[in-house]
Amino acid sequence: MEPGISQRSAELVVAALTLALGLTVVLASYRLGAGWASDGPQAGYFPFYTGLLICIGSVANIVMALLRAGREGRVLFVSWVSLRRVSTVLIPAALFIGAIHFVGIYVSAFFYIASFMILLGRYPVWKSVSVGLGVSVVLFFMFEVWFKVLLPKGAYNILSYFGH
Amino acid sequence: MEELNSLMHGFSVILTPYNLVLMFVGVFLGIIVGVLPGLGGANGVAILLPLTFAMPPTSGIVMLSCIYWGALFGGAITSILFNIPGEPWSVATTFDGYPMAQQGKAGEALTASFTASFFGALVAIIMITFVAPAVANFALRFGPPEFFAVYFLTFCSFIGMGKEPPFKILVAMMIGFALAAVGIDIVTGQLRMTFGFTELLRGFNFLIAVIGLFGIGEILLSMEEGLSFTGKTAKINMKIVLETWKKLPRFWGTALRSTVIGCWLGITPGGATPASFMAYGIAKRTSKDGAKFGTGQLEGVVAPEIANNSAGTSALLPMLALGIPGSPTAAVLLGGLLIWGLQPGPLLFVEQKDFVWGLIASMYLGNLAALILVLTCVPFFAAILKVPFSIIAPVIVVICAVGAFTVSNAMGDVWMMLMFGVVGYAFKKLDYPMAPMVLALVLGDQAESAFRQSMLMSQGDMRIFFSNTLVGSITALALFALFWPLIAMGIRRMRSAAA
């Protein structure tokens, strides 16, 4: 079988995370007051029960995962190869969002699309640059000019050289 | 007929050049969104919602609902030409649609599917026109316990009717409720679960969740599969259209059955996908060519397409009449109403006549516009899918980021979107359903306040949910839906024991 993360571990990890989330909700609501005040239910009354149900469901999912894994054997959740492919989208996307803080969304989008095409799509540079530029320019006109919605320009606004 | 007068009034509201242009723009964007991987009706509407804040609500809803119609039509294009269902409810369309395309009958399959979609939607809209006002009128006497019971019914039927494991549905749904509770409590003004983060003061916005879960999550999934699109080309001209139309009346029986299934399942939440499968299955069983289904039968395209469009359309009935959306996209539209300052629910029909009837009138015109557009522009839309994934993927990520930012002009939301994307990827792979989570996130506040008001009325006594026939029967129905899997199992056991 291909190496990777098994379905069972993924099920268990996600169920454990939802359990942790459920416990957090229960505790936070309890601290807020999950009971009855003089003027009616307290702020944590409703969330307390949603948290409780998350916990119950998560425990059931953990049990299910343990039971089923024994019967079906090892099924793959994601192979390392696929996971690498997924990260080739996820990591550049994170870099793109990070770069928005510095150079703004238009410049960041241009670099992101162009470099994605060059590095992963193996497109010629001129093609990649023109697609990146095209998308950024269309976005710019759509938002800044037509809809008058201002998008982030970043701390180092390169567009300011062009009067924006 | 009071409804007809109201409908005519609705037409007079929306028949302005501005609204008609928005309608075509909406349908056009909707088809693109339905065709592209990673964008679907729900997040297409979510991304464009902020752009409509400045419009009058009626124009805004016309454009957004047209995106929805477009997406419902567009899903069929990818299913038939590329064997890739753009939306889960288009899966059944691939069974016979793609074989037809392989045999060079793509034009015929597309024409049939578009016509079927239009027919299904039209019947559902007619139903909405006449049934929704009656339902809303009836619901006017609902108090908080009745409303909570209806919410309860909605969420119970997700658990009972969903195809995912019940506990996973429960967890996904409750996470939605918990996320909805984050932020300032509207009743007491206390901060809930913000843990000192100022970013969390505003709470979790469902639009961010939708864009992340459906948009980014979908992109990650498509990337994992290493998708390369190899599609068939389609030629549609007047001759093919007319020839196909001549064949369609033969399937009136299937059409009727599929419409009924679609309208019925569409009103219950999450109905479009099961409706399309059920309609396909029943058509296969009842058709005299049933054995040939799966090899490229026209009837096998017609049945699921009628069902999913009538289901997708009738999902708006509970949204309009009760304020309870039947699908994720309807949930996003409902969120839009809240943002525009309209309180969804039965009072909408009394207080916002222009808005409601304008929307209903726009459904007729929007679907007609969608039919015309898809029949004339198929080659263009199919060409979009030929654009390689390494160009599409970053462009969609950029569009999603822009959409997430514009919701409340916050970069924190863009990061949140990415996080929801990863959650969406894991959830989708592990069979946690996202529709109930989004619905819970949208309805959380209302469900909670209905619950709190009921508890106030009864001083904490749960028996209020059985205090009269109306609320009692809704609650009983909800419990029946919740335990349906167990009841069905029990019946099967009893039958096999008897046999």
Interface residues (C-beta under 8 A of the other chain):
Chain A: Q7 A10 E11 V14 A15 T18 L21 G22 T24 V25 A28 S29 L32 W36 G40 P41 Q42 A43 G44 Y45 F46 P47 T50 G51 L53 I54 I56 G57 S58 A60 N61 M64 F77 V78 S82 L83 R85 V86 T88 V89 L90 P92 A93 A94 F96 I97 I100 H101 I105 A109 Y112 I113 F116 M117 L120 G121 Y123 V131 V135 L139 F143 F147 K148 V149 L150 L151 P152
Chain B: P50 L51 A54 P165 F167 K168 L170 V171 M174 I175 F177 A178 A181 D185 V187 T188 Q190 R192 M193 F195 I216 I219 L220 M223 E224 E225 G226 P388 S390 I391 A393 P394 V395 V397 V398 A401 V402 F405 T406 N409 M411 V414 W415 L418 G421 V422 Y425 A426 F427 K429 L430 Y432 E448 F451 R452 M455 L456 G460
